[in-house]
Amino acid sequence: MDVGGFAFSRCTTRNFVGLAALTIVSLASAEAAQACACPKISPAEGFSRAQYVFTGKVVEAGTHTWVAKVDRVWKGKETLTRMARLMDVYAGMDCEFYFKEGERYLFFAIVAKSPKDVFYHPQVCNLTSPLRSRRVATQDGKSMWLEDVIVKQHGPGEPPTDMSGSGRLP
């Protein structure tokens, strides 16, 4: 009986240690997942939240900074220039961005000014995404590419101003 009691006690201890380890891992994973959990938003909500909505091709990539050559602008045309410097304020967090040089994106961004330059911060809980990567439901129950919905709701967009802009990485 002592042997049986010992085996039962050893098994219980193993189970407890295993359960404790599993709980710690689960809590850590849940915390990481919650750090970037964003509510689902519509294209209209995303457009409303952003100061700038534009498409562009990443032409230079640094460490959490990028330069995008702007193609079309739907919001913020008055100040957005042909070359826009993007900076990731979420670097080192679960929500950091990874834009690839040579790829084209639809950006939903806000502006930040430093004493020397202007930076655009893509919004993490908005709809910034590579072109032709995100489909959204329309009112009639069909789905369209996100950028096509923006065109449908806000027109074809316009080219950026002729100024060269902040397209230089530090």
C-alpha positions in Angstrom: 0.0 0.0 0.0 2.9 2.3 0.7 4.2 1.6 -2.8 0.8 2.3 -4.2 0.5 5.5 -2.1 3.9 6.6 -3.3 3.1 5.9 -6.9 -0.1 7.9 -6.5 1.7 10.8 -4.8 4.4 10.8 -7.5 1.8 10.8 -10.3 -0.1 13.6 -8.6 3.1 15.7 -8.3 4.0 15.1 -12.0 0.4 16.1 -13.0 0.6 19.2 -10.8 4.0 20.3 -12.3 2.8 19.6 -15.8 -0.5 21.5 -15.2 1.3 24.4 -13.7 3.7 24.6 -16.7 0.9 24.4 -19.1 -1.0 27.1 -17.3 2.0 29.4 -17.4 2.5 28.9 -21.1 -1.2 29.4 -21.8 -1.3 32.6 -19.8 1.8 33.9 -21.6 0.3 33.1 -24.9 -3.0 34.7 -24.1 -1.2 37.9 -23.0 0.8 38.0 -26.2 -2.3 37.4 -28.3 -4.3 40.0 -26.5 -1.6 42.6 -26.9 -2.5 42.9 -30.6 -6.0 41.7 -30.6 -7.9 44.2 -32.7 -11.7 44.5 -33.1 -12.9 43.9 -36.6 -13.6 47.2 -38.3 -15.3 48.2 -41.6 -13.4 50.0 -44.4 -15.5 53.1 -43.5 -14.4 53.0 -39.9 -10.8 52.4 -40.9 -10.9 55.4 -43.3 -12.4 57.6 -40.6 -9.8 56.7 -38.0 -6.8 57.4 -40.3 -5.3 60.9 -41.1 -3.8 59.4 -44.3 -5.1 56.7 -46.6 -2.8 56.0 -49.6 -1.2 53.2 -51.7 2.5 53.0 -52.2 5.4 50.8 -53.0 8.1 50.3 -50.4 11.3 51.4 -52.1 13.6 51.4 -49.1 13.6 49.4 -45.9 15.5 50.0 -42.7 15.0 48.7 -39.2 11.3 49.4 -38.6 11.5 52.4 -41.0 10.5 52.4 -44.6 10.2 54.8 -47.5 7.2 54.3 -49.7 6.7 55.8 -53.2 3.1 57.0 -53.0 0.8 56.1 -55.9 -2.7 57.3 -55.0 -4.0 59.3 -52.1 -7.6 59.2 -50.7 -7.1 61.1 -47.5 -4.4 63.7 -46.6 -3.5 64.7 -50.1 -2.9 68.3 -49.0 0.3 67.4 -47.1 1.3 63.9 -48.3 4.2 63.9 -50.7 5.5 61.5 -53.4 7.9 59.8 -51.0 6.6 59.1 -47.5 8.8 57.9 -44.6 7.0 55.3 -42.4 8.1 54.5 -38.9 6.8 51.6 -36.8 6.0 52.7 -33.3 5.1 49.1 -32.5 8.7 47.8 -33.0 9.6 45.1 -30.6 6.0 44.4 -29.7 3.6 41.8 -30.9 2.0 44.2 -33.3 5.1 45.3 -35.2 5.0 45.8 -39.0 7.1 43.9 -41.5 6.8 45.8 -44.8 8.8 44.3 -47.7 10.9 46.3 -50.1 9.3 46.1 -53.6 5.8 45.3 -52.3 2.8 47.6 -52.7 0.5 48.4 -49.7 -2.7 50.2 -48.8 -1.7 52.4 -45.8 -3.9 53.7 -43.1 -1.7 56.1 -41.1 -1.3 59.0 -38.8 1.4 61.6 -38.9 4.1 62.4 -36.4 6.5 65.3 -36.7 10.0 65.5 -35.4 12.1 68.7 -35.4 13.8 67.6 -38.6 11.2 65.5 -40.5 7.8 64.1 -40.9 7.0 60.4 -40.3 3.8 58.4 -41.0 2.8 55.7 -38.5 0.7 52.9 -39.9 -2.1 52.2 -37.5 -1.9 48.7 -36.0 -5.6 48.2 -35.4 -6.6 49.6 -38.8 -6.6 48.0 -42.2 -3.0 48.6 -43.5 -2.2 45.6 -45.6 -0.5 44.5 -48.9 -2.6 45.1 -52.0 -4.8 42.2 -53.1 -4.4 40.5 -49.7 -7.6 41.5 -47.8 -11.1 40.8 -48.9 -14.0 42.5 -47.2 -17.8 41.9 -47.3 -19.9 44.3 -49.2 -23.5 45.3 -48.3 -24.9 43.0 -50.9 -23.1 40.0 -49.3 -20.3 39.7 -51.8 -16.6 40.3 -51.1 -14.2 42.7 -52.7 -10.6 43.6 -52.3 -10.2 46.2 -49.7 -8.6 48.7 -52.1 -11.5 48.3 -54.5 -13.9 49.1 -51.7 -11.9 52.3 -51.0 -12.1 53.2 -54.7 -15.8 52.5 -54.8 -16.6 54.6 -51.7 -14.1 57.4 -52.2 -13.3 57.6 -55.9 -10.0 56.7 -57.7 -7.8 58.7 -55.4 -5.3 61.3 -56.6 -1.6 61.3 -57.2 0.5 62.9 -54.3 1.8 66.4 -54.5 4.9 67.1 -56.6 7.1 67.8 -53.5 9.8 65.2 -53.0 8.9 64.7 -49.3 10.5 62.9 -46.5 11.7 59.9 -48.4 15.1 59.5 -46.8 15.9 57.1 -44.0 18.2 58.3 -41.2 
